[in-house]
Amino acid sequence: MLLVLLSITVINYIQLPDRPSMYFAAYLLGLILFFCLRLETKPYQLSFFHCMPLLKYYWDVPALITCFYFMSMLFGSAFLNLRERFPLMYKYYFYSNIFYAACIVACFALMATGISSCPALSLPGLHSCRSCHSVFRL
């Protein structure tokens, strides 16, 4: 269903290039990737990201922020034309998008340095199984 919506949006963008169509297509593409990673966590499913097994654990937060906050706010701002109609709300959307982009960049930086960890393993007293700790190391 999401692939059909994505293809319709891409065709619409090719016929009439505008920013809301581009943002909506990026939103749908992000949802497709997010749900592919969620499918990866289910046993006996087709593995799309078998070469990067830890991506399904570390991509949760940036994918959620990108899909449900960042792209939807970009789409809403462009679709509603907030810059001209409601300048105060446009400023709110703009600064919120800067905050979400900074969160995404921080998540990627933490993933690149290896500092980030699975939320269940972030506090030392929560999970004491030694075998699980070796699974989540980079």
DAKAZI-V722895 format. One record per backbone hydrogen bond with DSSP energy under -1.0 kcal/mol. CO is the residue of the C=O (numbers start at 0). NH is the residue of the N-H. E is the energy in kcal/mol with one decimal. If there is no record, write none. Layout:
# DAKAZI-V722895
CO/NH/E ; CO/NH/E
This chain:
# DAKAZI-V722895
0/4/-2.3 ; 1/5/-2.5 ; 2/6/-2.5 ; 3/7/-2.4 ; 4/8/-2.4 ; 5/9/-2.5 ; 6/10/-2.4 ; 7/11/-2.4 ; 8/12/-2.5 ; 9/13/-2.3 ; 10/14/-2.1 ; 11/15/-2.7 ; 17/21/-1.5 ; 18/22/-2.8 ; 19/23/-2.5 ; 20/24/-2.3 ; 21/25/-2.2 ; 22/26/-2.3 ; 23/27/-2.4 ; 24/28/-2.5 ; 25/29/-2.3 ; 26/30/-2.1 ; 27/31/-2.4 ; 28/32/-2.3 ; 29/33/-2.6 ; 30/34/-2.7 ; 31/35/-1.9 ; 32/36/-2.1 ; 33/37/-2.0 ; 34/38/-2.1 ; 35/39/-1.2 ; 38/41/-1.1 ; 48/51/-1.0 ; 51/54/-1.2 ; 53/57/-2.1 ; 54/58/-2.2 ; 58/62/-2.3 ; 59/63/-2.4 ; 60/64/-2.5 ; 61/65/-2.6 ; 62/66/-2.9 ; 63/67/-2.2 ; 64/68/-1.3 ; 64/69/-2.8 ; 65/70/-2.5 ; 68/72/-2.1 ; 69/73/-2.1 ; 70/74/-2.6 ; 71/75/-2.5 ; 72/76/-2.4 ; 73/77/-2.2 ; 74/78/-3.1 ; 75/79/-2.3 ; 76/81/-1.8 ; 80/84/-2.1 ; 81/85/-1.2 ; 85/89/-2.1 ; 86/90/-2.0 ; 87/91/-1.8 ; 88/92/-2.6 ; 89/93/-2.9 ; 90/94/-2.6 ; 91/95/-2.1 ; 92/96/-2.4 ; 93/97/-1.9 ; 94/98/-2.0 ; 95/99/-2.6 ; 96/100/-2.5 ; 97/101/-2.2 ; 98/102/-2.1 ; 99/103/-2.3 ; 100/104/-2.5 ; 101/105/-2.5 ; 102/106/-2.3 ; 103/107/-2.3 ; 104/108/-2.5 ; 105/109/-2.5 ; 106/110/-2.3 ; 107/111/-2.4 ; 108/112/-2.0 ; 109/113/-1.2 ; 109/114/-1.3 ; 109/115/-1.2 ; 117/120/-1.7 ; 122/125/-1.2 ; 128/132/-1.1 ; 129/133/-1.1 ; 131/135/-1.3
